[in-house]
Amino acid sequence: MSEWAAKRFWSESAVVGAQGNFRVELDGRGIKTPAKAELNLPTHAMAEAVAQEWDVQEGRIDPLSMPMTRSANAAIDKVRIQHAEVADMLAAYGDSDLVCYRAAHPQALVDRQAQAWDPVLDWAALTLGARLSAVQGVVHTPQPKQALAVLAQRVHALDPFRLAAFHDLVSLSGSLLLGFAAALDWRDVDEVWHLSRIDEHWQEEQWGSDDEATAHAERMRQSFLHAKRFFDLST
C-alpha cells in the first residue's frame, strides 16, 4: 500500500506500538514509505503528529501538507541508509561555519556580528567542547582539527530521525553551531534563526527588501521551525 495514494482511502487512523517502535495504522493497515519500508516511528508523540496529518486529509492526499510524514520518510528511506555520508556532509559545515566568517567593514556590521555570534562560539566551546575561531573575510581558514573531530563525533551519534531534522537545521541556517544551538535549546528556536540572518537583515536595512525575498525567507524560517519540532519529537 503506497502512502501517496491519490485519494483518501481510509476512515480512521490509530497509533499502535510501544518502546521505540510506533506506527500509524489506517483502518488497521500500517503506512509504508515511498520506498515501501514500514513507517516505524521512534516516539508516540511523533506517531500522533503523523496520524494528525493523515486525519485532516480530505479528498485527494496532499503530501505538501504533511511535513511530519515527509520528514519521517526521509529519515527512513534516505538518512538511515546513508547515515555516515549525511553526517560527514553536515560535520563539514564546521570548517566553514557561518558564525566564524566576519565582515571587515563597515564597523557597525562588524560589531553586530560580534555581538550576535561571539556568544555562539563561547557556548560551543563550553557545551560542545569545541572552540572554533572567528576570522575576517571570505577566504577559507581551517579550524582546529580537534574541535572539528569533537563536532563530527556528535553529529555521527545522532540517530536517523534526529539526523534528518539536524540536516535541515544546519543547511537552512548555514551553520553547524547554530544547528546544535537550536537542537539543544541554547536559545529559543526563532532567536537562533534570527542569528543565522544577521547579514541578510543588514542588507535589507541598507537597500530595502522585496516581497519575493521576504516570502522566501519566511518559507525557510517555517522549515527551520519544523525541523526543530521534528528533532524534539524524535526523542
Secondary structure as UniProt FT lines:
FT   TURN            3..4
FT   STRAND          13..17
FT   STRAND          22..26
FT   TURN            27..28
FT   STRAND          29..30
FT   TURN            34..35
FT   HELIX           44..55
FT   HELIX           63..65
FT   HELIX           67..74
FT   HELIX           75..79
FT   TURN            80..82
FT   HELIX           83..91
FT   HELIX           92..96
FT   HELIX           98..100
FT   STRAND          101..102
FT   HELIX           107..123
FT   HELIX           124..128
FT   STRAND          135..136
FT   HELIX           145..156
FT   HELIX           160..173
FT   HELIX           176..183
FT   TURN            184..185
FT   HELIX           189..195
FT   TURN            196..197
FT   HELIX           198..207
FT   HELIX           211..233
//
